Amino acid sequence: QNEGPGEVITTNSPPTDNTNGGDPVTKPPVEPPIKKADPKTPPAPELQAEPTEAEKKEFAETKANAEKGEHNALIDLGKIYHSGHLGVKKDYVEALKWHRKAAGQGLAFSLNSLGVMYEEGQGVPRDYHEATRLYQSAASQGDAFAQFNLALGYVKGQGVEQDLARANAWLAIASLNGLVRPKKVGEIFRRKMSIEQISKSEALAKEMIQGNPKLIATKK
């Protein structure tokens, strides 16, 4: 699903020059329980601040560029609708629309973002298998957030058969791509693994990287 949603897809991060979309919304390994609202008390409406002129201009430019098929704009527009950025009301249907357009062009950030939306059931029925497929596609391009999300799927056996060695291998690869969270999670995770399991996962990570060097993102 920033080193921070996936988190489900990225939150209110500003547009970036990176075709991977920068820091996506990644999800934490364990989500806190959600307190149910009192059925007798209707929830307060979500306040939406009026966009500034600068925000209106930025949104208009982003949408115009996205309609031309520009990669960064496609990603940014999906992020805007997903998070309600630039004074735009949060709209998962529109977020899906633009992330799908970007994913159709193979953009890893939006592939991961769509994966998070399918995993969380945001604007679509929850589908762990489709989420996994999208994570795998983005992870194969070196997207660390997708690699982390894929690792969590293998830990939980969600969308894939549970495989702790493969989960640890993906955590290691995501760490090599610069994410701090997978490294910390991996350290905790390995304390619960046998020496044989750790050895197997390390060998698997090396084998995966040799089989697809793109798993390690090229620094720009």
N, C-alpha and C positions, 0 to 999 in steps of 0.2 A: 502495500500500500506510500524530506528535510531530516537532516538528522534530527528529527524531532517529531508527522504523521506518518508515518507511513505508515508510518505514520501513515496515514491514509494518504492522500496525495498532497502535494505541497500546499502550504497554507498561504499566508499573505506575503510570500517572498516577492520582491520586485522582479521585473523581467530581467533575464540574463542574456549574455552573448553566447552561452554554452548551449549547444544543440541538445545536450542531455537535460536541459531545463534547470540546471543548478540543483538546489537542495530540495528534494521532494518531501512530501509528507510521509514519514515512515511510521509504522505503528509500534508502540512499545510491546515487548513480549507478553506482558501481563496487563490487562486493562482493569482499572478499578471498577467496582460494581456501580451501576447507575441507579441512583435513588429514583423510585417511581414518583411521579407527581400525584398529589392528592386529587382524586377524580372529582371532588366537589369544588375544587378551585381551578378554573381554567388557567392554563399557562399564560404568562404575560407575553404580549406580542413582541417579536424581536425588533428592536429599534434599528432603523437603517438611516445612517447619517446621509444628509444630502451631499452629493459629490461636488467637489470644488470645480471651478472652470478648468484648472490644470488636469484634474482627474478625468473630466469629460473629454478633454482633448486627447489625453493619452489613450483612453479606452477607444475612442473613435479611430485613432491612428492604428492601434493594435488590431481592431476588428477589420479595418480596411486591408491591412497587410495580410491578415489571416485569410481573408477571402481571396487574396491573390495566391495563397498557398505557401507563403513564406514560413519556413520552419520555426523560427523563434516565435513568431507571432501566433502560430497555431498552438504552440505549447503555452505561451503566456495567456492566450484567451481562455484555454481550458482551465488554467490555474485561477484566473480571475473569476470565472463562473463557479468554480468549485469552492472557493474560499469567500466569495463576496468582496473581493478587492476592488479598489478604485470607486467605492460607492455603489457598485453594481450588486443587486440582490443575488444571494446564493441560489444557484440553479443547477442541480445535478444533471438534468436532461441536457441542458446546453453544454455543460462541462463534458458529458459523455460524447456529445456530437463533435466537439472540437478535438478532444483527445483521440477519438476514433479516426478523424481525418489525419492527425499527426501520426498516429500509430500505423495507419495505412501506408505512410511513407517510411516506416521503419524506425521512427524516433523513439529511442529507449525511454526517455523520461515519460512520455505519454503511454507507452506500453506498460510501464510500471504503475502509472497512475490509474490506468484502466483496471489493472490487476487488483489494486487496492479497492477500487469501487465495486468490483465484482465480489471481492472477499467480504466487504462490509455491507453489501446490498444497498449501495447508494445509487438510486435512480434505475437500478436493475435488480432482478431477483438474485439473491445470494447464490454464487456458483463457485465453489472452491476449485473445481477442475479447470474452469476457464481462467480463474485467477492464476492458478499455477502455470497454465500454458503461457499466459502473458508475462508472468515473472520470468519464466525460462527464456522467452524471446529477448527480453530486455537484459537479463543476466548474461546471456551469451555475447552481448555487445560490450560487456564490462561495466554495466550499471550497478554500482555497489549497493544501492538501496534495494533493487530487485534481488540481488544476490542474498541480501540479509533477509528479505521477506521470504525468499525461497527456502532459506535455511530454517526459518521458523515453521514453514509448512512441513518440512521433513521431521522436525522435532515433534510436532503435534500429530503427524500423520493426516494432515489436512489437505485434501486434493491429491495426495500421493501416499504411497505406503510409507509408514514410519521407517526412517533409516537414520540412526544417530551418527553413524560414521560419515554419511553424505552431508548431513546437516552441519557437522563440524568442519567438513571440507569447504562448504560454501561460506561459513563464518570466517574461515581463514582467508579465503579469496577476497571477500568483502573487506577484510581488514587490510589486505595488501593494497586495496584500492583507496585506502585513506579513511575509512569510517572508524570512529572510535568505539561506537556501541558494539559492533560485532566482536571486536577484540575483547572487550570486557565480558560480554556474554559468553564468548568462547572460553575464557579463563575459568569462569564459574562452571560452565558446562563440562569442561575436561576434568574437573575434580570428581565428577560422578562417573567418569568413564574408566574402563580398565586400560592397562598399558597396551594390550592388544588392540583395543578399539581406537586408541589414540594413534597408534602406529598405522593402523589401516586407514584412518582418515587423512593422515599426513601424506601417505603414499597416494591416496585417491586424489587429493588436491593437486599434487604434482602431475599426476596422470591427466587430470582434467585440463590443467593449464597447457601441458604439452600438446594435448589434442586440439585445443583452441586457444592460441595465444591472445586472442581478443578478450578473453576473460579478464585480463589485466588491462585497464584503460590506459591509453596513451596520454601522457601529460601534455597539456597544451600551453 
